[in-house]
Amino acid sequence: MPAMQKIAPFLWFVGDMEEAVKFYVSVLPDSRVISINPMSASFVLCGVEFMGLNGGPMFKFTEALSLFVKCEDQAEVDLYWNAFLEHGGTESQCGWLKDKYGLSWQIIPNALGRT
């Protein structure tokens, strides 16, 4: 039996959490909604459990936190990069983009992301 995930990222949205969660689950593999209601959600993205909250405008995402997506090849990079941009995201530099909801992502091929 797999070990329970002890730490789950908790994302604070500004009124669009339900839409964001459904979008992320539709784009990323091994993803699903566990539970969702207008105020909160529990969901899995690429096998990692997340929590979400429609918390209001007091706090917004910044580039100080980003989600790093490890891609096998350029085709996979293009798949995710294009999906986020086509859904209203804005590109930055060096594999970084910000999605429609303000969350920053790094879409990086494994060859460049390993240390």
N, C-alpha and C positions, 0 to 999 in steps of 0.2 A: 504494500500500500504506500503511495507517495506521501512524503512529509507535507504537513500543512504549511502553506506560505505564511510566514509570520509578519511580514511587512507588505502592505499594499499601498501603492500610490493613491492619494486622495486628491481628486481634481475639482477645483471650485469653478463653476461656470456662472455666467451672467444671463440666466434665463433660457439658454439654449442647450442645456445638458442632454435632454432626451434626444434631440436631433443629432447632437455630436456623437453620443454613444452609438446610436443606430448607424451612423455613417462609419465610424471607426470599425465596428463589427462587420460591416459589409465589405470593407477594403482589406483588412488584415486577416491572414489565415489563423486557424486555431483560435477563433474568437467567438464569443457568444455573450448574450445578455443573461445574467443570472436572475436579476430582479430589477424592475424599473417602475418608478411612479413620477409624478410631476416634480417632486422635490429631490429625490435621491435615486441612485442606481448602484448596482453591483454588477460588474461585467468583467470579462476576460478578453485580453488582447494578446495574441501570440502566446497563449498559455499562461499569462501573468494576470492575476486578479487585480482589478482597480476598483475604487469607489468614486462616485461622482455626487456632486451637490449643486443644486441651483441656489447659489448663495447670495446673489445680488452683486451690485457694482462696486462694493467696497474694496475688493481685491481682484486683481487681474493677473493673468499669466505674464511672465517676463521670460526673456532668453536665459535667465539664470537657471532655469530648469528646462531641459529638453528631453524628448524621448528619442533614443538612438536605435535606429532600425538597421540591423545587420543584413545586408543583401548578398546573395551568392554571386551575382553577376550584373552586368549593365542592364540586361533586360528586366531584372527584378527592381533595380534602382528606378528605371524609367516607369515601370508599372506604378510604384507607390508615389514617386515624384509627380507624375501626371495626374494621378487620382486626387491628391491633395490640392494641386493647383487648379484643376478643373472644377473642384468643389468650392472655389473661392479663396484659396490660399495665396500667399505671396512668397516669392522666392527671395532668398538672401544669397549668401556666398558659401562656397566650400561645402556643399551638400546640405545646407541649412535651409529650412523654410518655416513659415508660420502658417498654420491652417486657418480656415475661416473663423474658428472659435478663439484664435489667439494663442493656441498652444504651439510651442516650437518643436520641430522634429529635425533630426539628422538622418538623412537617407544615404547611407554610405556602403560601398561594396566592402566585403570582408577583407580584401587585399589592402585597403587603405585604412581600415579601422582597427587593425590589430596592433597591439603594443609589444 
